[in-house]
Amino acid sequence: MYSLILDSSTKILYVCLVKDNKVLFEKYLEGNKDHAKNIVYFVDNALKENGISAKELDEVVCGYGPGSYTGVRMAVTVCKMLAVFMNKPLYTISSLKLMASAKKGVVKTTIDARRGNVFGCVIDTVNNKYIVEEGHYEAKSLDQVKYDFVVTDDSFSVDPIYVLNNKELVKEPHLLIPNYLRETEAERNLNDKSL
């Protein structure tokens, strides 16, 4: 069974191809707001290096946010296209959970959300249980909780098997929207003007 895992929510683009719980291809690429030019290229590399086509994928798994507003949409769009046009099941996993997956214990996971804020959570990866639910927080507020590890948007690794074991099926792939966790600045400005 071939599984493709993608996440583009942070500074790091993550592309992984797994067959029957064996990692065949794994790429971490630090970007500079350029995931769009790399994501399809590395998906294609993953497939070509293993001598398969997109039609041979059995499932697609997408880190669907939170994170960079534009970045989140890259992986979501590519995964939706593969799922819809190739008629493959689509699964999601929180990008924060994906980032924490390689650590075994209580993990504080954060993505910079600017102005002293983060998208973050504290998760017990052994029991797959949130100690602090995912949210948009003042960065310092998550330090009040005890944790074993810290993972940030520029220093994480992924356990693809954990991701595959904790994915969630998307029943209507074409309706999937990223998990933004907050309005964009443009939406906030528009809503402020309409009041």
C-alpha positions in Angstrom: 0.0 0.0 0.0 1.5 3.3 -1.1 0.8 6.4 1.1 1.9 9.9 0.2 2.2 12.4 3.0 2.5 16.2 2.4 2.8 19.2 4.6 3.6 22.8 3.6 2.3 24.7 6.7 5.7 25.9 8.0 9.0 27.1 6.6 9.8 23.4 5.9 8.1 21.5 3.1 7.7 17.9 4.0 7.1 15.2 1.3 7.1 11.5 2.2 6.2 8.3 0.3 5.6 5.1 2.4 4.9 1.6 1.3 3.5 -0.9 3.8 5.0 1.1 6.8 8.4 1.4 5.0 9.6 4.9 4.2 10.7 5.0 0.5 11.2 8.7 0.1 11.4 11.5 2.7 12.3 15.1 2.0 12.5 18.2 4.3 13.1 21.3 2.3 13.5 24.7 4.0 11.8 27.3 1.8 11.6 31.0 1.6 7.9 31.4 0.7 8.6 29.2 -2.4 6.8 25.9 -1.5 4.6 26.4 -4.6 7.6 25.9 -7.0 8.9 22.8 -5.1 5.9 20.7 -3.9 4.9 19.2 -7.2 8.6 18.7 -8.2 9.3 16.6 -5.1 6.1 14.7 -5.3 7.1 13.8 -8.8 10.6 12.9 -7.6 9.2 10.6 -4.9 7.1 8.7 -7.4 9.8 8.5 -10.1 12.5 7.3 -7.7 10.3 4.4 -6.8 9.0 3.6 -10.3 5.4 4.3 -9.6 2.8 6.7 -11.0 0.3 8.8 -9.1 -2.4 6.3 -10.1 -0.7 3.7 -8.0 -1.0 5.7 -4.8 -3.5 4.1 -2.4 -4.0 7.1 -0.2 -3.0 10.7 0.2 -2.4 12.3 3.7 -2.3 16.0 4.1 -1.0 18.2 7.0 -3.8 20.8 6.8 -2.7 23.4 9.2 -2.5 25.6 11.1 0.4 27.6 9.8 1.3 30.0 7.1 -1.9 31.0 5.3 -0.5 30.5 1.8 1.7 27.6 2.8 -1.1 25.6 4.3 -3.0 25.9 1.0 -0.2 24.3 -1.1 -0.3 20.8 0.4 -4.1 20.9 0.8 -4.6 21.8 -2.9 -2.1 19.2 -4.2 -3.6 16.5 -2.0 -7.2 17.4 -3.0 -6.3 17.3 -6.7 -4.6 13.9 -6.3 -7.6 12.5 -4.3 -10.3 13.9 -6.6 -8.8 13.4 -10.0 -7.1 10.0 -9.2 -10.1 8.9 -7.1 -8.0 8.2 -4.0 -8.9 8.4 -0.3 -7.8 11.7 1.3 -6.8 11.9 4.9 -5.7 14.8 7.1 -3.6 15.3 10.1 -3.0 18.5 12.1 0.3 20.0 11.1 1.1 20.5 14.8 0.5 16.8 15.4 2.6 15.9 12.4 5.4 18.1 13.7 5.3 16.5 17.2 5.1 13.0 15.8 8.8 12.0 16.1 9.0 12.8 19.9 7.7 10.3 22.3 6.2 12.0 25.4 4.6 15.4 26.1 5.5 17.8 23.3 4.9 21.6 23.1 4.6 22.3 19.4 4.5 25.8 18.0 4.3 27.7 14.7 5.2 31.4 14.7 2.0 33.4 14.2 3.7 36.8 14.5 3.4 39.6 17.0 4.4 37.3 19.9 1.8 34.8 19.1 1.9 31.1 18.0 -0.3 28.4 16.7 0.4 25.7 19.2 -0.6 22.9 21.4 0.8 20.5 24.0 0.3 16.9 23.1 1.1 13.5 24.7 2.2 11.6 21.6 2.4 8.3 23.4 -1.4 8.4 24.2 -2.3 10.7 21.3 -4.0 13.1 23.7 -4.0 16.9 23.9 -2.9 18.4 27.2 -3.5 21.9 25.7 -5.8 21.9 22.6 -4.6 23.5 19.4 -5.2 27.2 19.3 -3.8 30.7 18.6 -2.0 31.7 21.8 0.3 34.3 23.2 3.7 32.5 22.9 4.5 32.6 26.6 1.2 31.1 27.7 2.2 27.6 26.7 5.2 27.7 29.0 2.9 27.3 32.0 2.4 23.6 31.1 4.9 20.9 31.8 6.3 19.2 28.7 9.2 16.9 27.8 10.1 18.3 24.4 9.7 21.5 22.4 9.2 21.4 18.6 9.0 24.6 16.5 8.2 25.3 12.9 11.9 25.4 11.9 13.1 22.4 14.0 11.0 19.3 13.6 11.1 15.8 12.3 8.3 13.5 11.4 7.4 9.9 12.3 5.5 8.9 9.1 4.1 5.8 10.8 2.6 7.9 13.6 1.1 10.1 11.0 -0.5 7.2 9.2 -1.8 5.7 12.4 -3.4 9.0 13.4 -4.8 10.3 10.1 -8.5 11.2 9.7 -10.6 10.4 6.6 -12.0 13.3 4.6 -15.5 12.2 3.5 -15.8 14.9 0.8 -12.3 15.8 -0.4 -13.4 18.7 -2.7 -14.9 20.4 0.4 -11.7 20.2 2.5 -10.6 23.6 3.7 -7.3 24.2 5.6 -7.4 24.6 9.4 -6.4 28.3 9.7 -7.3 28.7 13.4 -7.8 32.5 12.9 -8.9 35.0 10.3 -6.3 36.4 8.0 -5.2 40.0 8.5 -7.1 41.0 5.3 -10.3 39.4 6.7 -9.8 41.1 10.0 -9.3 44.5 8.3 -12.4 43.9 6.1 -14.5 42.9 9.1 -13.3 46.0 11.1 -14.3 48.3 8.2 -17.8 46.8 8.0 -18.6 47.5 11.7 
